[in-house]
Amino acid sequence: MKNRRLLAFAAAGVALAVTLTGCGGGSGAGNGDEQITLRFAWWGSDELNAIKAEQIKLFEKANPNIKVEGEPSEYNGYYDKLATQVAGGGAPDALQITYDALPLYKSKNAIADITGDIDQSKFQAGSLDAGIIDGKLYALPTGVGSRGIIVNPAVFEKAGVAIPDDTSWTWDDYIEIAKEISDKAGDGTYGSSAISNDQSLMAFARQNGEDLYTADGKFGVSEATAQKFFEFSKDLQDSGGSPDASTAAEDASASLEQSLMGQGKVGMTFAPLNFIGIYAGAAGQELKILNVPGDSAGKVGLVIQPTVQYAVYSKSKHPKEAAKLIDFLLNSEQAGPLNKLTLGIPADPTVLEAITPDLTDSEKEQVAFIDRLSKAGGTPQNPIALPTSQLGPIITKLLDDVTFDKTTPADAAKELVSQVETALAAS
C-alpha cells in the first residue's frame, strides 16, 4: 500500500530526501504575456510568514506576468475558513494542507489533479505516495518529519533534574520527571505541556500493537488503550507536571512563539520536530529531541510522514500556474533553501545540502532524530480515515471532561470509540 512505500523511502534516514526539482522556475506555465493573479493560503509562524513573503517575491521576479497574493493565517480556524471557501467555490488557487486532510478535500472534488503539471521523472519511488490518490498526484510534500519529545535543557538545569535516557524511559517516568521539574523550577515553569492530541494517542496505540485506523478505514484504537491514554493525561495534569486545564487550553491556542515552550517555561513537549527551530528562536535557547517514552523493539510509536503538503484548488482558473508556484516554493534553488527546516527536512537533497552548514544545533537535532527514527523501524501508519481537524476536537473535549472530573477515563474511552465510529460512518 502507498503508506508502506512511503515508510520504506523514509527508512533511509537523511537519504530519504528525494530529488524534487520539478518544474519550478522553468519554462511553461506563467511565462506568457497574460497578467494573472494567484491566491496562496497557508498557516504558520511569524518566521514562516516572512519566508513565504520572500519566496513569493522570488517567484514573481522569475514569472513577471504572475502576481501572488499571500493569505497567511493561524492554524486554528484555517480549515473552518477553507471549508467555507470550498463550499462557496472561492478557495485559494494554491493552498497548504495536511496529508490527513487531503483525502477529505479530494472527496469534495476540491483538489486538482496535478499529475500532468509536475515532472515526476526525478522523484524517488515512494516519495510522492502521501499525495497520490487512485494513481493520480494531488499534492507535493513540503518536507518530511515526525513528532518527538522536544526538551529544553535549560529548564532541566534550572530544576536540577537530569535529562532522561530516552532508550529506556517509560510513560510513568515521564510523569515523575515532569512533576519534579514543576516542583523545583518554580516561576510558573512546568515539566511538560499537556499531551492531548491524536498523534500522542497514535503513539500509545502503536505501542500497544494498534493504530489510529485499520487498513480498511475503521477506528483502530481499543477502549483499553484509549483508557490508558486518558489516564496518563489526567495523571500528568493531576501531578502538577503539566498545566491545569485552563492554562493548557490557553497554551494550545497560543502561537508557537507565545506558547509556554516558546517562552522557555516548559521542560518537555510532544510536538512536530519542525517546531524546534521556532521554539528555540523564541526562547533564545538550544533544544534537544528525545524519543517518546515506552518504545520497544517492533512497537515504535512514532512514524515518519510528510510535514504538510501543498495542493492546487480544483476550480482555480490558473491550475498550471498554481502548480508551478508550489513546485517553485519547495524545490527551486532560489526559494527552496529559504525554508530551512520550517516545513520539515527538505525533500530535495540539493536543498538539504545547501542549508546544512547554516543549521543551528537544535535543527541538526531534528535531522539526526529522523535518521535515528528511520533506523528504529516499525510498521508504517495506516491511511488516515478521519482528519485531525475532526478527531482532534473529539479527543480534546473528552480529555477536558476527564481532567475536570466530569467523566472517568474508562467512560471517556467508550465515548471516544463511539464518537469516532459515528464520524467515520458519516464521512
PELINPE-V153800 format. One record per residue. N is the residue number from 1. RES is the residue in three letters. SS is DSSP state (H for helix, E for strand, L for the rest). PHI is phi in degrees with one decimal (none if undefined). OMEGA is omega in whole degrees, 0 to 359 (none if undefined). Layout:
BEGIN
[[N,RES,SS,PHI,OMEGA] [N,RES,SS,PHI,OMEGA]]
END
This chain:
BEGIN
[[1,MET,L,none,188] [2,LYS,H,-57.0,184] [3,ASN,H,-67.1,176] [4,ARG,H,-67.2,176] [5,ARG,H,-68.0,177] [6,LEU,H,-62.5,178] [7,LEU,H,-64.5,179] [8,ALA,H,-61.1,178] [9,PHE,H,-69.3,180] [10,ALA,H,-68.3,186] [11,ALA,L,-64.7,177] [12,ALA,L,-86.0,178] [13,GLY,H,69.5,180] [14,VAL,H,-62.8,177] [15,ALA,H,-67.4,175] [16,LEU,H,-61.6,177] [17,ALA,L,-58.9,185] [18,VAL,L,-120.7,181] [19,THR,L,-84.4,183] [20,LEU,L,-119.0,181] [21,THR,L,-70.8,174] [22,GLY,L,48.6,184] [23,CYS,L,-111.4,183] [24,GLY,L,-54.8,175] [25,GLY,L,78.1,183] [26,GLY,L,-93.2,180] [27,SER,L,-79.1,178] [28,GLY,L,118.7,184] [29,ALA,L,-56.8,176] [30,GLY,L,90.1,182] [31,ASN,L,-104.0,179] [32,GLY,L,-83.8,182] [33,ASP,L,-92.6,182] [34,GLU,L,-64.3,177] [35,GLN,L,-85.9,182] [36,ILE,E,-130.3,178] [37,THR,E,-125.6,176] [38,LEU,E,-111.5,172] [39,ARG,E,-101.6,181] [40,PHE,E,-132.1,184] [41,ALA,E,-112.6,176] [42,TRP,E,-154.4,169] [43,TRP,E,-117.5,178] [44,GLY,L,162.9,183] [45,SER,L,-80.0,174] [46,ASP,H,-60.2,178] [47,GLU,H,-61.3,181] [48,LEU,H,-65.3,179] [49,ASN,H,-61.0,178] [50,ALA,H,-65.7,178] [51,ILE,H,-62.2,181] [52,LYS,H,-61.1,179] [53,ALA,H,-60.4,179] [54,GLU,H,-68.5,179] [55,GLN,H,-63.3,179] [56,ILE,H,-62.5,176] [57,LYS,H,-59.1,180] [58,LEU,H,-65.0,179] [59,PHE,H,-64.5,180] [60,GLU,H,-64.4,177] [61,LYS,H,-66.2,179] [62,ALA,H,-75.2,182] [63,ASN,L,-133.9,189] [64,PRO,L,-63.2,179] [65,ASN,L,-89.3,182] [66,ILE,E,-118.0,173] [67,LYS,E,-106.5,181] [68,VAL,E,-114.5,175] [69,GLU,E,-98.7,179] [70,GLY,E,-77.5,179] [71,GLU,E,-129.5,180] [72,PRO,E,-74.5,178] [73,SER,E,-158.3,170] [74,GLU,L,-78.6,178] [75,TYR,L,-63.7,178] [76,ASN,L,-60.8,180] [77,GLY,L,93.3,183] [78,TYR,H,-60.6,184] [79,TYR,H,-73.8,174] [80,ASP,H,-61.1,179] [81,LYS,H,-65.4,181] [82,LEU,H,-62.8,180] [83,ALA,H,-60.7,178] [84,THR,H,-65.2,180] [85,GLN,H,-64.1,179] [86,VAL,H,-64.2,180] [87,ALA,H,-61.5,180] [88,GLY,H,-90.3,179] [89,GLY,L,75.4,184] [90,GLY,L,-129.7,179] [91,ALA,L,-73.9,178] [92,PRO,L,-61.1,181] [93,ASP,L,-62.8,178] [94,ALA,E,-124.4,186] [95,LEU,E,-151.1,175] [96,GLN,E,-88.9,182] [97,ILE,E,-152.4,174] [98,THR,L,-77.8,184] [99,TYR,H,-66.0,179] [100,ASP,H,-75.8,180] [101,ALA,H,-86.7,183] [102,LEU,H,-56.3,180] [103,PRO,H,-58.9,179] [104,LEU,H,-62.5,182] [105,TYR,H,-73.4,172] [106,LYS,H,-64.6,180] [107,SER,H,-65.4,176] [108,LYS,L,-85.7,183] [109,ASN,L,58.9,182] [110,ALA,L,-99.4,185] [111,ILE,E,-114.5,183] [112,ALA,L,-82.6,171] [113,ASP,L,-74.7,181] [114,ILE,L,-107.5,182] [115,THR,H,-52.1,183] [116,GLY,H,-82.2,182] [117,ASP,H,-103.4,182] [118,ILE,L,-121.2,176] [119,ASP,L,-74.5,184] [120,GLN,L,-93.4,187] [121,SER,L,-65.6,182] [122,LYS,L,-96.3,182] [123,PHE,L,-84.0,176] [124,GLN,L,-65.7,180] [125,ALA,L,-55.3,179] [126,GLY,L,94.4,186] [127,SER,L,-70.1,183] [128,LEU,L,-101.2,190] [129,ASP,H,-58.0,181] [130,ALA,H,-65.2,179] [131,GLY,H,-103.9,181] [132,ILE,E,-104.3,177] [133,ILE,E,-130.2,180] [134,ASP,L,54.3,175] [135,GLY,L,81.4,181] [136,LYS,E,-118.3,182] [137,LEU,E,-88.5,181] [138,TYR,L,-120.7,182] [139,ALA,E,-159.9,176] [140,LEU,E,-109.2,178] [141,PRO,E,-74.8,176] [142,THR,L,-74.9,183] [143,GLY,L,163.5,179] [144,VAL,E,-117.9,180] [145,GLY,E,-169.0,177] [146,SER,L,-160.1,171] [147,ARG,E,-119.3,177] [148,GLY,E,-166.6,175] [149,ILE,E,-91.0,177] [150,ILE,E,-81.3,189] [151,VAL,E,-120.7,174] [152,ASN,L,-102.9,182] [153,PRO,H,-58.2,181] [154,ALA,H,-63.4,178] [155,VAL,H,-68.2,177] [156,PHE,H,-59.9,181] [157,GLU,H,-65.1,179] [158,LYS,H,-59.2,181] [159,ALA,H,-86.2,182] [160,GLY,L,69.7,182] [161,VAL,L,-113.1,181] [162,ALA,L,-76.9,174] [163,ILE,L,-66.8,187] [164,PRO,L,-72.0,172] [165,ASP,L,-79.8,186] [166,ASP,L,-81.6,174] [167,THR,L,-89.3,185] [168,SER,L,-139.9,185] [169,TRP,L,-74.3,182] [170,THR,L,-115.4,176] [171,TRP,H,-66.3,174] [172,ASP,H,-64.1,176] [173,ASP,H,-59.6,181] [174,TYR,H,-58.2,180] [175,ILE,H,-61.9,181] [176,GLU,H,-62.4,180] [177,ILE,H,-65.5,180] [178,ALA,H,-61.6,179] [179,LYS,H,-62.2,181] [180,GLU,H,-62.1,178] [181,ILE,H,-63.5,180] [182,SER,H,-58.6,182] [183,ASP,H,-68.7,189] [184,LYS,H,-97.8,185] [185,ALA,H,-75.4,181] [186,GLY,L,64.2,174] [187,ASP,L,56.9,178] [188,GLY,L,67.9,180] [189,THR,L,-97.2,181] [190,TYR,E,-116.1,178] [191,GLY,E,-69.5,183] [192,SER,E,-149.5,166] [193,SER,L,-78.1,179] [194,ALA,L,-64.9,176] [195,ILE,L,-113.2,193] [196,SER,L,-153.4,184] [197,ASN,L,-114.1,184] [198,ASP,H,-67.1,180] [199,GLN,H,-70.3,176] [200,SER,H,-70.9,174] [201,LEU,H,-61.8,179] [202,MET,H,-62.3,178] [203,ALA,H,-61.1,177] [204,PHE,H,-60.0,182] [205,ALA,H,-62.0,183] [206,ARG,H,-64.6,178] [207,GLN,H,-70.6,176] [208,ASN,L,-105.9,177] [209,GLY,L,74.9,180] [210,GLU,L,-121.0,176] [211,ASP,L,-151.6,179] [212,LEU,L,-56.0,181] [213,TYR,E,-135.8,175] [214,THR,L,-79.4,181] [215,ALA,L,-62.0,180] [216,ASP,L,-97.5,170] [217,GLY,L,87.7,177] [218,LYS,L,-94.1,178] [219,PHE,E,-68.2,189] [220,GLY,L,-101.1,183] [221,VAL,L,-92.9,179] [222,SER,L,-75.5,176] [223,GLU,H,-61.0,181] [224,ALA,H,-63.0,179] [225,THR,H,-69.3,178] [226,ALA,H,-60.0,178] [227,GLN,H,-63.9,177] [228,LYS,H,-57.8,181] [229,PHE,H,-63.5,180] [230,PHE,H,-65.7,178] [231,GLU,H,-63.3,179] [232,PHE,H,-61.5,182] [233,SER,H,-60.3,179] [234,LYS,H,-68.7,180] [235,ASP,H,-61.8,179] [236,LEU,H,-61.6,181] [237,GLN,H,-72.1,180] [238,ASP,H,-61.4,181] [239,SER,L,-73.3,187] [240,GLY,L,86.7,180] [241,GLY,L,-68.1,174] [242,SER,E,-127.1,183] [243,PRO,L,-62.0,173] [244,ASP,L,-63.3,188] [245,ALA,H,-57.7,181] [246,SER,H,-66.7,179] [247,THR,H,-64.9,179] [248,ALA,H,-62.6,179] [249,ALA,H,-64.5,177] [250,GLU,H,-63.2,180] [251,ASP,H,-64.4,181] [252,ALA,H,-66.2,182] [253,SER,H,-91.8,181] [254,ALA,L,-77.6,172] [255,SER,L,-64.6,180] [256,LEU,L,-59.8,181] [257,GLU,L,-65.3,183] [258,GLN,L,-96.1,178] [259,SER,L,-69.3,178] [260,LEU,L,-59.3,177] [261,MET,L,-66.5,178] [262,GLY,L,-64.5,178] [263,GLN,L,-90.3,182] [264,GLY,L,71.1,183] [265,LYS,L,-107.6,180] [266,VAL,E,-135.6,179] [267,GLY,E,-81.3,183] [268,MET,E,-144.5,173] [269,THR,E,-149.8,176] [270,PHE,E,-93.1,190] [271,ALA,E,-154.4,173] [272,PRO,E,-57.9,184] [273,LEU,H,-62.6,182] [274,ASN,H,-70.8,174] [275,PHE,H,-75.4,189] [276,ILE,H,-60.3,180] [277,GLY,H,-65.2,180] [278,ILE,H,-68.0,178] [279,TYR,H,-59.4,182] [280,ALA,H,-64.0,179] [281,GLY,H,-64.5,181] [282,ALA,H,-68.5,182] [283,ALA,H,-80.6,184] [284,GLY,L,68.7,183] [285,GLN,L,-138.9,175] [286,GLU,L,-78.1,184] [287,LEU,L,-116.3,178] [288,LYS,E,-124.5,178] [289,ILE,E,-124.1,176] [290,LEU,E,-116.3,173] [291,ASN,L,-70.4,179] [292,VAL,L,-64.4,176] [293,PRO,L,-63.6,170] [294,GLY,L,86.2,179] [295,ASP,L,-69.3,174] [296,SER,E,-142.8,182] [297,ALA,L,-55.9,179] [298,GLY,L,82.7,180] [299,LYS,E,-132.4,181] [300,VAL,L,-78.5,185] [301,GLY,L,-76.8,185] [302,LEU,L,-96.9,176] [303,VAL,L,-132.3,172] [304,ILE,L,-89.9,186] [305,GLN,E,-150.8,173] [306,PRO,E,-58.4,178] [307,THR,L,-64.7,168] [308,VAL,L,-145.4,180] [309,GLN,E,-134.0,171] [310,TYR,E,-113.3,181] [311,ALA,E,-137.0,180] [312,VAL,E,-115.3,179] [313,TYR,E,-69.1,186] [314,SER,L,-64.6,181] [315,LYS,L,-100.2,176] [316,SER,L,-59.9,176] [317,LYS,L,-76.8,183] [318,HIS,L,-134.6,185] [319,PRO,H,-64.1,180] [320,LYS,H,-66.6,178] [321,GLU,H,-66.8,178] [322,ALA,H,-64.2,177] [323,ALA,H,-64.2,178] [324,LYS,H,-63.8,179] [325,LEU,H,-61.2,184] [326,ILE,H,-65.4,177] [327,ASP,H,-66.3,180] [328,PHE,H,-62.0,183] [329,LEU,H,-59.5,185] [330,LEU,H,-94.7,197] [331,ASN,H,-123.1,177] [332,SER,L,-73.5,180] [333,GLU,L,-68.4,178] [334,GLN,L,-79.8,188] [335,ALA,L,-94.4,186] [336,GLY,H,-52.4,182] [337,PRO,H,-63.9,181] [338,LEU,H,-65.6,180] [339,ASN,H,-68.1,189] [340,LYS,L,47.0,180] [341,LEU,L,-113.3,182] [342,THR,L,-63.8,181] [343,LEU,L,-115.8,182] [344,GLY,L,99.8,177] [345,ILE,E,-70.1,184] [346,PRO,L,-51.3,181] [347,ALA,L,-77.7,179] [348,ASP,L,-93.1,182] [349,PRO,H,-62.2,178] [350,THR,H,-70.3,176] [351,VAL,H,-68.6,179] [352,LEU,H,-60.6,179] [353,GLU,H,-62.6,183] [354,ALA,H,-66.8,185] [355,ILE,H,-94.1,186] [356,THR,H,-53.7,181] [357,PRO,L,-61.0,184] [358,ASP,L,-99.8,181] [359,LEU,L,-70.5,174] [360,THR,L,-74.6,177] [361,ASP,H,-60.2,179] [362,SER,H,-63.9,180] [363,GLU,H,-70.8,175] [364,LYS,H,-63.7,175] [365,GLU,H,-58.8,180] [366,GLN,H,-63.0,180] [367,VAL,H,-61.5,180] [368,ALA,H,-65.5,181] [369,PHE,H,-67.0,177] [370,ILE,H,-61.6,177] [371,ASP,H,-60.4,179] [372,ARG,H,-63.6,181] [373,LEU,H,-64.3,180] [374,SER,H,-62.0,180] [375,LYS,H,-75.2,180] [376,ALA,H,-69.8,177] [377,GLY,L,76.4,187] [378,GLY,L,99.4,181] [379,THR,L,-75.4,180] [380,PRO,L,-72.3,175] [381,GLN,L,-71.8,174] [382,ASN,L,-70.2,180] [383,PRO,L,-56.0,179] [384,ILE,L,-72.8,181] [385,ALA,L,-96.9,180] [386,LEU,L,-131.9,183] [387,PRO,L,-57.8,176] [388,THR,H,-53.8,181] [389,SER,H,-62.5,176] [390,GLN,H,-100.7,181] [391,LEU,H,-71.9,183] [392,GLY,H,-53.9,180] [393,PRO,H,-61.0,177] [394,ILE,H,-63.4,179] [395,ILE,H,-62.7,182] [396,THR,H,-60.2,181] [397,LYS,H,-62.8,181] [398,LEU,H,-66.7,178] [399,LEU,H,-66.1,175] [400,ASP,H,-58.7,179] [401,ASP,H,-61.8,179] [402,VAL,H,-68.6,185] [403,THR,H,-69.5,176] [404,PHE,L,-93.0,177] [405,ASP,L,59.6,175] [406,LYS,L,-84.9,178] [407,THR,L,-153.5,179] [408,THR,L,-96.1,175] [409,PRO,H,-55.3,180] [410,ALA,H,-66.0,180] [411,ASP,H,-68.6,177] [412,ALA,H,-63.5,179] [413,ALA,H,-63.5,177] [414,LYS,H,-61.8,182] [415,GLU,H,-67.7,178] [416,LEU,H,-59.6,180] [417,VAL,H,-59.7,181] [418,SER,H,-63.4,183] [419,GLN,H,-66.8,180] [420,VAL,H,-67.2,178] [421,GLU,H,-62.5,177] [422,THR,H,-65.4,180] [423,ALA,H,-63.7,179] [424,LEU,H,-65.5,180] [425,ALA,H,-65.2,182] [426,ALA,H,-88.2,184] [427,SER,L,-81.5,none]]
END
